[in-house]
């Protein structure tokens, strides 16, 4: 698998990006640093005009006269978009782009890339409604590293798969194979390196986010507290949020923790998974789960290698990380599902019941649990079974899936399955 990373990998987001440029005047490609945004847009538009605001001179020129400079550049690009890399580094960019696309209705005029959304003010975002499309590029999925098509597992789940043969044939992986994938993560450059060099690179990457990307968005006095927060989130990945507890742990007020988490979410380092309820009005009232978006970063910050998960070291360390790994694979597949899905979690703390991930599409749900084990029994699906038949999913059409580290696709009842985690990249 490592050898396959040596070649230039195609990204599943490519057709989504092309479609966005065919219909929207401005396309904003955001995502974490070093995920391949620049490589993707250069490959798509090799003959286009490319500029980066990492160039201090160019950025100063843009900031001096943004409308005049951009108008001249757009006119010189002919039929290809003007590509502006690291767009978030110029606060004057958004209003100038808005003015230009208000005067010229052609689609595909601007393609912006950056680690965060340059259109951050509500007034600008609202005024660009119908003219702006935002796409997010995450770190590589396993399917991308294997040069396989995007996983259609969620579409298949709601379309009525009922027999083992209705699901794609998963790879037969050992527990160690899964641990290797989890520790490697999805950052292209890091994935090519031996484990120790990779972890050093990823830790340096987090430092770069704190020292540079955060500074582009917000002035903070306590970068040491932000670093400690990121480390705590890595330890607690997939846990219910506890902002007050995190604040006590790192020595800042709860309001500061809220601000920091919002910032890390904007930079796609952290994913906030909101709580699902049957009634839409109550969603968001319960505590979300917080996931580190890439398990390679989470394990690097915790100095974990595959041997760290041996039973005689820490048998409990794997569960939360595997849950974040599965969530990451599902998130990366969402833009190319036939149906539109939103991801949630569900919990009933009083009854000690929870569903790790809920994928919702209109009136249909896919309820997902994750088990860090090579075997599974009918009792392991009791929460899924209750949720779909007696619980809050009883009035919906629910497909229930337990992902585990074994090899077999198992059917435990109507729309109730156990699938190997490798089913997430089994489409061919």
C-alpha positions as CSV (number, residue, x, y, z in Angstrom):
1,X,0.0,0.0,0.0
2,X,2.8,2.4,0.8
3,X,4.2,1.9,-2.8
4,X,0.9,3.1,-4.2
5,X,1.3,6.4,-2.4
6,X,4.5,7.1,-4.5
7,X,2.4,7.9,-7.6
8,X,0.3,11.0,-8.0
9,X,-3.1,10.1,-6.8
10,X,-6.4,11.3,-8.4
11,X,-8.8,12.8,-5.9
12,X,-12.5,11.9,-5.7
13,X,-13.4,15.6,-5.3
14,X,-12.2,16.4,-8.9
15,X,-15.6,15.9,-10.7
16,X,-17.3,17.9,-7.9
17,X,-14.9,20.7,-8.4
18,X,-15.4,20.7,-12.1
19,X,-19.1,20.8,-11.7
20,X,-18.9,23.7,-9.3
21,X,-16.8,25.7,-11.7
22,X,-19.3,25.1,-14.5
23,X,-22.2,26.7,-12.5
24,X,-20.8,29.1,-9.9
25,X,-18.9,32.3,-10.5
26,X,-16.6,31.7,-7.5
27,X,-15.5,28.4,-6.2
28,X,-13.8,28.2,-2.8
29,X,-11.7,25.1,-2.3
30,X,-10.9,24.9,1.4
31,X,-9.2,22.2,3.5
32,X,-6.2,21.5,5.8
33,X,-2.8,22.5,4.8
34,X,-0.8,19.8,2.8
35,X,-3.8,17.8,1.7
36,X,-3.1,18.5,-2.0
37,X,-5.3,21.5,-2.9
38,X,-2.6,23.3,-4.9
39,X,-1.7,20.0,-6.7
40,X,-5.3,19.4,-7.6
41,X,-6.0,22.8,-9.1
42,X,-2.7,22.9,-11.0
43,X,-3.5,19.5,-12.5
44,X,-7.1,20.6,-13.5
45,X,-6.1,23.9,-15.0
46,X,-2.5,23.6,-16.0
47,X,-2.9,26.4,-18.6
48,X,-4.7,28.8,-16.2
49,X,-3.4,31.8,-14.3
50,X,-2.1,30.7,-10.9
51,X,-1.0,33.1,-8.1
52,X,-0.3,32.5,-4.4
53,X,-0.7,35.0,-1.6
54,X,2.3,33.4,0.1
55,X,4.2,35.8,-2.1
56,X,4.5,38.9,0.1
57,X,4.9,41.3,-2.8
58,X,1.9,40.0,-4.6
59,X,-0.2,40.1,-1.4
60,X,0.9,43.7,-0.8
61,X,-0.1,44.7,-4.3
62,X,-3.5,43.0,-4.0
63,X,-4.2,44.7,-0.6
64,X,-3.3,48.1,-2.0
65,X,-5.8,47.9,-4.9
66,X,-7.7,44.6,-4.8
67,X,-10.5,45.5,-7.2
68,X,-8.1,47.0,-9.8
69,X,-5.6,44.2,-9.6
70,X,-8.1,41.4,-9.7
71,X,-10.1,42.9,-12.6
72,X,-6.9,43.0,-14.7
73,X,-6.0,39.5,-13.8
74,X,-9.4,38.1,-14.6
75,X,-9.5,39.7,-18.0
76,X,-6.2,38.0,-18.8
77,X,-7.3,34.5,-18.0
78,X,-9.7,34.0,-20.9
79,X,-11.8,30.8,-20.4
80,X,-9.9,29.5,-17.4
81,X,-10.5,30.6,-13.8
82,X,-8.1,32.9,-11.9
83,X,-6.6,30.6,-9.3
84,X,-5.7,32.3,-6.0
85,X,-3.8,30.1,-3.6
86,X,-3.8,30.8,0.2
87,X,-6.7,33.2,-0.4
88,X,-7.4,33.6,3.3
89,X,-4.2,35.6,3.7
90,X,-5.7,38.8,2.2
91,X,-8.7,40.2,4.2
92,X,-9.5,42.6,1.4
93,X,-10.0,39.9,-1.2
94,X,-13.6,38.9,-0.5
95,X,-15.3,42.3,-1.1
96,X,-13.3,42.9,-4.3
97,X,-14.3,39.5,-5.7
98,X,-17.9,40.2,-4.8
99,X,-17.8,43.4,-6.8
100,X,-16.3,41.8,-9.8
101,X,-18.8,38.9,-10.0
102,X,-21.7,41.2,-9.4
103,X,-20.6,43.0,-12.6
104,X,-19.8,39.9,-14.6
105,X,-22.1,36.8,-14.4
106,X,-19.8,34.3,-16.1
107,X,-19.4,31.0,-14.1
108,X,-15.9,29.8,-13.2
109,X,-14.2,33.2,-12.8
110,X,-12.4,32.5,-9.6
111,X,-11.0,29.4,-8.0
112,X,-9.7,30.1,-4.5
113,X,-7.8,27.7,-2.3
114,X,-6.9,28.0,1.4
115,X,-6.9,26.5,4.8
116,X,-10.1,28.4,5.7
117,X,-13.0,30.2,4.2
118,X,-12.1,33.7,3.0
119,X,-15.8,34.6,2.9
120,X,-16.1,34.8,6.7
121,X,-18.3,37.9,7.2
122,X,-22.1,37.2,7.1
123,X,-22.8,40.2,4.8
124,X,-20.4,39.0,2.1
125,X,-21.4,35.4,2.3
126,X,-25.1,36.3,2.1
127,X,-24.5,38.7,-0.9
128,X,-22.8,35.9,-2.8
129,X,-25.6,33.4,-2.4
130,X,-26.1,31.6,-5.7
131,X,-22.7,32.8,-6.9
132,X,-20.3,31.0,-4.5
133,X,-19.7,27.3,-4.1
134,X,-17.5,26.0,-1.3
135,X,-15.9,22.5,-1.7
136,X,-13.8,20.9,1.0
137,X,-10.7,18.7,0.3
138,X,-9.9,16.4,3.2
139,X,-6.8,14.3,3.6
140,X,-6.7,11.1,1.5
141,X,-9.3,8.4,2.0
142,X,-8.1,4.8,1.9
143,X,-10.0,4.4,-1.4
144,X,-7.9,7.2,-2.9
145,X,-4.6,5.7,-1.7
146,X,-5.7,2.5,-3.4
147,X,-6.8,4.3,-6.6
148,X,-10.3,2.9,-6.1
149,X,-13.6,4.7,-6.8
150,X,-15.4,6.6,-4.0
151,X,-17.3,4.4,-1.6
152,X,-21.0,4.2,-2.3
153,X,-21.7,2.4,0.9
154,X,-24.2,4.9,2.3
155,X,-26.2,4.9,-0.9
156,X,-26.2,1.1,-0.9
157,X,-27.4,1.0,2.7
158,X,-30.5,3.0,2.0
159,X,-31.2,1.3,-1.3
160,X,-32.0,-2.0,0.3
161,X,-29.1,-4.3,0.4
162,X,-30.3,-7.4,2.2
163,X,-27.9,-10.3,1.6
164,X,-24.1,-10.5,2.1
165,X,-23.7,-10.6,-1.7
166,X,-25.4,-7.2,-2.0
167,X,-22.4,-5.5,-0.4
168,X,-19.0,-5.2,-2.1
169,X,-16.4,-7.8,-1.3
170,X,-14.2,-6.3,1.4
171,X,-10.4,-6.6,1.7
172,X,-9.3,-9.3,4.2
173,X,-7.0,-7.3,6.5
174,X,-5.4,-8.3,9.8
175,X,-5.7,-6.3,12.9
176,X,-2.2,-5.0,12.3
177,X,-3.2,-3.9,8.8
178,X,-6.0,-1.8,10.2
179,X,-3.7,-0.3,12.8
180,X,-1.2,0.7,10.1
181,X,-3.9,2.5,8.2
182,X,-5.1,4.3,11.3
183,X,-1.7,5.4,12.4
184,X,-0.7,6.5,8.8
185,X,-3.6,8.9,8.4
186,X,-4.4,10.6,5.1
187,X,-1.8,13.4,4.6
188,X,-0.1,12.5,1.2
189,X,3.5,13.6,2.1
190,X,3.4,12.1,5.6
191,X,2.0,8.8,4.3
192,X,5.2,8.1,2.3
193,X,7.5,8.3,5.4
194,X,8.5,5.7,8.0
195,X,6.4,6.0,11.2
196,X,8.7,8.1,13.3
197,X,9.6,10.5,10.5
198,X,5.9,10.7,9.7
199,X,4.9,11.6,13.3
200,X,7.6,14.2,13.5
201,X,6.3,15.8,10.3
202,X,2.7,15.7,11.6
203,X,3.6,17.3,14.9
204,X,5.5,20.0,13.0
205,X,2.4,20.4,10.9
206,X,0.3,21.1,14.0
207,X,2.8,23.7,15.1
208,X,2.5,25.4,11.7
209,X,-1.3,25.5,12.0
210,X,-1.0,27.2,15.4
211,X,1.8,29.6,14.4
212,X,0.6,30.6,11.0
213,X,-2.9,29.5,10.0
214,X,-4.5,30.6,13.3
215,X,-2.8,34.0,13.0
216,X,-4.5,34.5,9.6
217,X,-7.9,34.2,11.3
218,X,-7.5,35.4,14.9
219,X,-5.1,37.0,17.2
220,X,-4.6,34.9,20.3
221,X,-2.4,35.5,23.3
222,X,-2.1,32.0,24.6
223,X,-0.7,29.7,21.8
224,X,0.5,27.4,24.4
225,X,-3.1,26.8,25.6
226,X,-4.2,26.2,22.1
227,X,-1.5,23.6,21.6
228,X,-2.5,21.9,24.9
229,X,-6.2,21.9,23.7
230,X,-5.2,20.1,20.4
231,X,-3.4,17.5,22.4
232,X,-6.3,17.0,24.7
233,X,-8.7,16.6,21.8
234,X,-6.4,14.0,20.3
235,X,-6.6,12.0,23.6
236,X,-10.4,12.5,23.7
237,X,-11.3,12.1,20.0
238,X,-14.8,10.8,19.5
239,X,-15.8,11.8,23.0
240,X,-18.8,14.0,24.0
241,X,-17.6,17.6,24.3
242,X,-17.0,19.0,27.7
243,X,-15.8,22.6,27.2
244,X,-15.7,23.4,30.9
245,X,-13.5,20.3,31.7
246,X,-11.2,21.1,28.8
247,X,-10.9,24.7,30.0
248,X,-9.9,23.5,33.5
249,X,-7.4,21.1,31.9
250,X,-5.6,23.7,29.8
251,X,-6.1,26.7,32.1
252,X,-8.4,28.9,30.2
253,X,-12.1,30.0,30.5
254,X,-14.9,28.0,28.8
255,X,-15.6,30.8,26.4
256,X,-12.0,30.6,25.2
257,X,-12.3,26.9,24.7
258,X,-15.4,27.5,22.6
259,X,-13.6,30.0,20.5
260,X,-10.6,27.7,20.0
261,X,-12.7,24.7,19.0
262,X,-14.6,26.9,16.5
263,X,-11.2,28.0,15.1
264,X,-9.9,24.4,14.8
265,X,-13.1,23.4,13.1
266,X,-12.7,26.1,10.5
267,X,-9.2,24.9,9.9
268,X,-10.6,21.3,9.4
269,X,-8.4,19.9,12.2
270,X,-11.4,19.1,14.3
271,X,-14.9,17.8,13.3
272,X,-17.9,18.6,15.4
273,X,-20.5,15.9,15.2
274,X,-23.8,17.3,16.4
275,X,-26.5,15.3,18.3
276,X,-29.4,13.9,16.3
277,X,-33.0,14.0,17.5
278,X,-36.2,13.0,15.8
279,X,-37.4,16.6,15.9
280,X,-35.3,19.0,13.9
281,X,-35.9,21.9,16.3
282,X,-34.1,20.2,19.1
283,X,-30.9,19.3,17.1
284,X,-27.8,21.0,18.5
285,X,-29.3,21.3,22.0
286,X,-27.4,18.3,23.2
287,X,-23.6,18.0,23.4
288,X,-21.7,17.3,20.2
289,X,-18.9,14.8,19.8
290,X,-15.5,16.2,18.9
291,X,-13.3,14.2,16.5
292,X,-9.8,14.9,15.4
293,X,-10.3,14.9,11.6
294,X,-7.2,12.7,10.8
295,X,-6.1,9.8,12.9
296,X,-2.6,10.1,11.7
297,X,-2.4,13.5,13.5
298,X,-4.2,12.2,16.6
299,X,-1.8,9.2,17.0
300,X,1.3,11.4,16.2
301,X,0.3,13.8,19.0
302,X,-0.1,10.8,21.4
303,X,3.1,9.1,20.1
304,X,1.1,6.0,19.3
305,X,2.4,3.3,16.8
306,X,0.7,0.0,15.9
307,X,2.4,-1.8,18.9
308,X,0.8,0.8,21.2
309,X,-2.6,-1.0,20.8
310,X,-1.4,-4.4,22.0
311,X,-3.6,-5.9,24.6
312,X,-0.8,-5.8,27.3
313,X,-0.2,-2.1,26.6
314,X,-3.6,-0.3,26.5
315,X,-6.6,-2.3,25.2
316,X,-8.9,0.7,25.5
317,X,-6.9,3.1,23.3
318,X,-8.2,1.9,20.0
319,X,-12.0,2.4,20.3
320,X,-12.2,6.2,20.0
321,X,-9.5,6.4,17.3
322,X,-11.3,3.7,15.2
323,X,-14.5,5.6,15.5
324,X,-12.8,8.8,14.2
325,X,-11.2,6.8,11.4
326,X,-14.6,5.4,10.2
327,X,-16.2,8.9,10.5
328,X,-13.3,10.3,8.4
329,X,-13.8,7.7,5.6
330,X,-17.6,8.4,5.6
331,X,-17.1,12.2,5.4
332,X,-14.8,12.0,2.5
333,X,-17.3,10.0,0.5
334,X,-20.3,12.3,1.1
335,X,-19.9,14.7,-1.9
336,X,-20.2,11.9,-4.4
337,X,-23.1,9.9,-2.9
338,X,-26.3,9.9,-5.1
339,X,-28.2,11.0,-2.0
340,X,-27.4,14.0,0.2
341,X,-26.4,12.8,3.7
342,X,-25.8,14.6,7.0
343,X,-23.8,13.0,9.8
344,X,-24.8,13.0,13.5
345,X,-24.4,11.0,16.6
346,X,-27.1,9.9,19.1
347,X,-26.9,9.1,22.8
348,X,-29.2,8.5,25.7
349,X,-26.8,8.9,28.7
350,X,-29.5,8.0,31.3
351,X,-30.1,4.6,29.7
352,X,-26.4,4.2,28.6
353,X,-27.3,3.8,25.0
354,X,-25.6,5.5,22.0
355,X,-25.2,5.2,18.3
356,X,-21.7,6.3,17.2
357,X,-22.8,7.8,13.8
358,X,-26.1,8.5,12.2
359,X,-26.2,9.3,8.4
360,X,-29.5,10.9,7.5
361,X,-30.9,11.3,4.1
362,X,-34.5,12.8,4.0
363,X,-36.6,10.3,6.0
364,X,-34.0,7.5,6.0
365,X,-31.3,6.8,8.4
366,X,-28.2,4.7,8.5
367,X,-27.3,3.9,12.1
368,X,-23.6,3.0,12.6
369,X,-21.7,1.5,15.5
370,X,-18.0,0.7,15.5
371,X,-16.4,-2.2,17.4
372,X,-12.6,-2.6,17.7
373,X,-12.7,-6.4,17.7
374,X,-12.1,-9.2,15.2
375,X,-15.4,-10.9,16.2
376,X,-19.0,-9.9,16.6
377,X,-22.1,-11.4,18.3
378,X,-25.8,-10.6,18.1
379,X,-25.6,-8.9,21.5
380,X,-23.2,-6.4,20.1
381,X,-26.0,-5.0,17.9
382,X,-28.5,-4.5,20.8
383,X,-28.3,-0.7,20.7
384,X,-28.8,-0.7,17.0
385,X,-31.7,-3.1,17.1
386,X,-33.4,-1.1,19.9
387,X,-32.8,2.3,18.2
388,X,-34.5,1.1,14.9
389,X,-37.4,-0.9,16.4
390,X,-38.3,0.8,19.7
391,X,-36.2,3.9,20.0
392,X,-36.2,7.3,18.2
393,X,-35.6,5.6,14.8
394,X,-38.8,3.5,15.0
395,X,-40.8,5.8,12.7
396,X,-38.0,6.0,10.1
397,X,-36.6,3.6,7.6
398,X,-33.4,2.6,9.3
399,X,-30.5,0.5,8.1
400,X,-28.2,-0.5,10.9
401,X,-24.5,-1.4,10.5
402,X,-21.8,-2.5,12.9
403,X,-18.3,-2.0,11.6
404,X,-15.7,-4.4,13.0
405,X,-12.2,-5.6,12.3
406,X,-13.1,-9.0,11.1
407,X,-13.4,-10.4,7.6
408,X,-17.0,-11.5,7.0
409,X,-20.2,-9.6,6.0
410,X,-22.9,-10.8,8.3
411,X,-26.7,-10.4,8.4
412,X,-28.4,-10.3,11.8
413,X,-31.9,-9.5,10.8
414,X,-33.8,-7.2,8.5
415,X,-31.6,-4.2,7.6
416,X,-29.2,-5.2,10.4
417,X,-25.6,-6.0,9.4
418,X,-22.0,-6.4,10.6
419,X,-19.5,-5.3,8.0
420,X,-15.7,-5.3,8.0
421,X,-14.3,-1.8,8.2
422,X,-12.6,-2.5,4.9
423,X,-16.1,-2.4,3.3
424,X,-15.6,1.4,3.3
425,X,-13.2,1.1,0.4
426,X,-14.3,-2.1,-1.2
427,X,-16.0,-0.6,-4.3
428,X,-14.1,-1.4,-7.5
